[in-house]
Amino acid sequence: MTERKEGYFLYHSIGQYPGKEADLSDAMAELAAVWSAPDDQQWTYMLGKRAEFIDLWRGLIGASPRSVTTCESVTQGVHMLLTALPAEQLRGRKVLVASDCFPSNHFLLSRLQERLGFDLQTVYPRQGASWVSDEDMIAEWDRDVALALITWVSSTTSRKADLDALVSHGRAMGSIIGVDITQASGLLPFSVSDPEVDFVVSTSLKWMCGTPGAGILYVRPELIDVCRPEVCGWFSQDNPFNWDISAFDYAPDIRRFDNGTPGIMPAAATVPALKWHAASDQRALLHHNRLLSDLLIEGVNDLDLDLVSPRKADSRGGSVMIDMFSGERAAKTLADLNAAGFSADIRGATLRLSPGVQTTEAATRELLSVLSTSLNVS
């Protein structure tokens, strides 16, 4: 496959920006030099990079100081939160999740329900629908729901949940409300306080253009107070340098979710991408995506294909997903696109296209031409 940066349509997966390779190389070279120096300055540098990573994420989601920490993945972040809640919070009650959540989260919840004593309530799409509607989530969200995990944007349809409606209902039900923002963070505006949610998880991949392993967990300060994370260590304390094994106590803020020596490499490697993003025109990034997404949707209509994603922009994330009718047809189409230098992927019979900052209008129109040719060649 010929490498074509302007033909990159995989922002639902990794995410690229101009100068990423050079930025990442410089950051890793600097880290290597510091870590290899024969002095004692390594931890000052490394912990400073982790703090910079956290502060950049706080700014993005409007979180207060000491309410965000690092985690390896969204799955780990959800585990950290659920297992830190008081036992009586979940036992004998329900945890609500949509079936079109990121599957890893469902795998975790299905395994935790027996140990933590909750019933996992999975909401499925109604017959003929591609996604779980807000109305169906609300219909099954009663006062027995102790906690709900909302997927802001689906990885399989790019359908965007109505957070205002869901959070308003969840507050009336007295539930703890969490949101997985991974598929849209960095593209769509998001604030932990509008509407106010209890916890948020995300990676730094996709539209953030960061590296794997650089996840974040936000917890509302009032909820932090009642959490007792089951995995704890020297970094869980207010003073990490307390060595008195009979005097452990949790830090009064998000640091209680830390444990042993933190894995800082992914955070340090992702700081350049977060700084690039923070310096970018956020509205321009979204406008560019919407322009190219509209072109893709017009092309889907012209080719008489079925759109899996919502047509209305305000109900959609940054991806356009197309039903190719069969896995075989989808695989052939993807092979033809790859041969022409385009980066995309499939999930079963669904072709996933996500235009971002490096993708151009000319490349988008050319992709549609290749798609048309592929469909018309037996």
N, C-alpha and C positions, 0 to 999 in steps of 0.2 A: 504494500500500500504506500502510495506517495504521501508524504506528510504535508498537510495543508492546514495551517493554523486558522485560516479564514473559514475553513469547512468544519470547524469543531462544534458539534451539537451534543456534547456530553456533559453539560453543566449540571445535570441531575445526578452525575456520578462523581467527578473529580473537580473540574473547574480550572481554567487557565486564564492568565492575564499577560499582557505584554511585559516582557522582562522577568517573568517568573523564574526561569532557569538561572539567570544571572543573580537575582536576588537570593534565591535559595542557596546557590553555590557560595556566595559571599558570606551568608549567615553561617553556613556549616563550616567554612574555612575559619571564620572568626572563632566559632565555638571550639573547633579543634585546637586552635592556637592557645586559647585560654585554658582549656582542660588539660593540655599537655605541658603547660609552663611549670617549671620547678619552683612554684611559690604556693601561697595559701589563699589565693584570690578567687579560686574556682567557684565556691559557693555563693559569694557575693554577686558574681556575674550571673550564675545560673538562676538563682532565686530572683534576681532582678528581671531576667527575661520572662520567668513565669509570671511575675507580678505585672509586667508590661502586657503580656498576653491576656491576663484576666481583666486589666483595666480597659483594654481595647474592646473586649467582649462586653464589659459593663456599659461602655459608651454606646455600643450598638443596640443593646436591648433596654437601655434606660434603667439599669439596676443600681441600687444603692451600694456604697462601699461594704465590703466583707459580706456580700450575699451571693457571690459567684466563686466557684472553685473548679478545678480541672478534674476530668475523668478520662478514661481511655476511649469510651464509646457511649452512645446513647443507652445501650443496653445496660452497661455498668452504672450509668447515672441513675436510671430507673431503679435498679437493684439497691443502690446506695440509699435512695430516698425511702423506698418501701420498707426495707429492713431496719430503718432507723426510727420508724414511727412506733408509738406505744402499742403494745400487743393488742390492747382492747380497741384500738382505732379501727382495725380491719377484721378482727376475728368475728365470725358469724354474720358478716355483712358482705356486700358485693363490691367488686372492682369492675368498672365499665370500660370497654374498649371497642372500637370499630374493627371489623374484620379486615378492612383495608389499611390498617396500621402497618408500620414496617414490621415484617414477619418476626424479626428477632425479638421485638418487644413482646409479641404474643407468645413466642416460645418461652420467654422468661416468666411471664405472668402465669402461664399454664403450669409451670413447674413450682412456682412459689405458692400457689393457692392452697395446696395441702399443708405445707409447713406453716404458713401464716394464718391459715384457717378462714380464708375468704372464699367466696364463690366468684369465679370469673364469668362475667356476663358479656358475651360477645354479640355485637349488633351486626347483622348481615344486610346487604343491599336487598331491597324488595325485588321481586321477580322482574327481569328484563333491565334492571338498572346496573350501571357500571360501578357506582360508588354508594357508600352509606350516606343517606341524607341526614341533615341536621334534625329534621322532623322525626326520623326514626330513632336517632340517638336520644332525643328528648322524650320520646314515647316510652323508652325503657329506662329512663333515668328517674328513679323515684327516691324516696327518703332512705331506702335501704342501701343506696350506693354510697359507700364510704369514700371512695376515690374514683375519679375518672381520668383516664389518659386520653387526651385529644390529639389526633394527628392533624396539624394545621394544614398541611398540603400532602396529598397522597402521592406516593412514589410510583403508583401504577396507573393513575389517571390524571394527576396534577390538579385534581379537584380541591379547592380551598374551603375549609370549614368556616362557618360564620361564628367567629369567636365571641362576638358580642352576645348573640342569642344563646349559645351554649353556656358561656360563663354565667350569664344572668340566671339561667335556669338552674345551673349547678349551685350557685349561691343560695337560691331559694330552697334547694334540697339539703343544704348543709354539708355538701361534699368537699373533699380536698380535690383541687383541680390542677392537673398537670398538662403541659403542652409540649409535644415534640415538634420543634420548629425547623428541623434539619433541611427539609426539601425547599424551604423558601428563605431561610435566614441569609441576609446579605443582598437579597433582591427586593423583597416586599418589606415595607416598614413594619416594625414590631416593637411593642413596649410591654414590659412585665406589669405595668400599672394601668394599661388602657386596652382592654379591661384587666383588672387586677387578677392575677393567677397565683397559685401557691408554689408551683415549681415549673422549671423549664429545662429541657435537655436539648442538646444539639451537638453535632460535630462541626469541624471547621472545613469540611470538604465542600463540594458542589459550588454554589455561588460565592462562597467565601474564599475558594481557591487555596485552602490550606493543605495540611498533611494529615494522614491517618494517625489516630491515637490522640488527637488534640480535641477532645470533647469538653463540654462545659455542663455544669449543673448549677442552676440558680434555685435558691430556696427563699421564699418570703421570710423576712426576719422573724415575724411572729410565730411561724411554723418551726423555724430553727430551734426556738426555745424548748420545744417539747420533744425534739428528736435526739435519740441516743444511738448513733451509728454503731453497728455491731463490729465492723472492722475499724479498730482504732490503733493509735501508736503515738510516737513522740510528737508528730506534727499535728495531732488532734488537740493538743493542749494550748492554753493561752501562752505559756512559755515552753517552747519546744525543748529548751535545755534544762528542764526539770528532770533530774535523774533519780528522784526519790520514788521507788516503786510502790510505796504505800500512800502516795499523795497525788495520784492521777485524778484529774478532772477535765471535763470537756471545755474547750474554748467557748466563749460566749457567742460566737458568730459562726459563719460558714466554715471556718477552719476546723471545726469539730468533725467535718466530713473527710478531712484529710486523715492519713494514718501513718505509714512509714515514710521513708525518704521518697519524695515525689518523683515520678518520671517526668523530667523536664525537657528532654530532647524534642518531643513532638510540639510542645508549646513554643520552644525557641525557634524551631524550624518554620513555624506558622506565623510568627510575628511579622515577617516581611509582607506576607499576603494581607494580614489584617491592617497593616499600615497603608498598604496600597489602597485597600478598600476604603479606609477611613478618609483618605485624601481624595477619593473619587467623588464625582457628582452623582449622588445616589439616584436622583430623579432621571438623569440622563441614562444611567445603566438600565433602569426599568423601562424607560421610553424606547430604548433600542431593542430590548427584548420584546416589547409589545408590538413594535413595528414588524419585526421579523416573524413573530408568532402569527400576526394577522396575515402575512404573506403565505405562511405554511397552511393556515386554515383555508384561505382562498384556493390554494392548490389542491387540498384535500377535496374540497367541493367540486373543483373542475375535473378531478380524476374519479369522481363518484365513489370515494372511499368513505368509510364511517369514522367519525371522530370519537375517540374514547374520552377525551377531555371535554370540560365545559366550553361552550362557545363564547360565553360572556367573560371578558377579561377580569372583571371584579370577582368572579367565582373560580378563577384559575390561578395556579402558580406560574412558573416560568416555562413549563414544558407543553408540547403539543404531542399527544399520543394517538396513534392511528391503528385501527383494527385492520389487519392484513388478511383476515378470514381464516388463515391456517398457519401453523408453525412453520411448515415447509415454505409457504409463500413469503413469510416474514424473513426466514433465513436466506432465501434467494435474494430478496430485495436488499437486505443488509450487506450481503456479499457484493452486490453490484455497487452499492454506495461506497463500501470500503475500497473497492477497486478503483473508484473515481477519486479517492482521497478524502472522503467524508468520514467523520467519526460520529457514530450513533450506536444504539444497541437495541435489543429486542427482549421482551419478556413474553414467552409463549408466542402468541399471534400478534402481539402489540409492538409496533415500532415506536421507539421513544426518541423524540427530537427536542433538544433544549438549546436554543441559540443564546449566546452570551456576548461578552464584551469583544472577544476576538472574531466572532462570526460576522460575516459581511452580508449586505443585501444581495450582492452579486452571487455570492456562494449559495445563498438561500434559493435564489431563482434557479441556479444551476442544479442544485439538489433536486428540486421539483422536476426538472427536465430528465434527470437520470432516473428518478422514481417513475415517471411516465413511461420511459423507454423500457424499464425493467418489467413493468406491469403488462406491457404490450408484446413482450417477447416470450413466446411459449418455451 
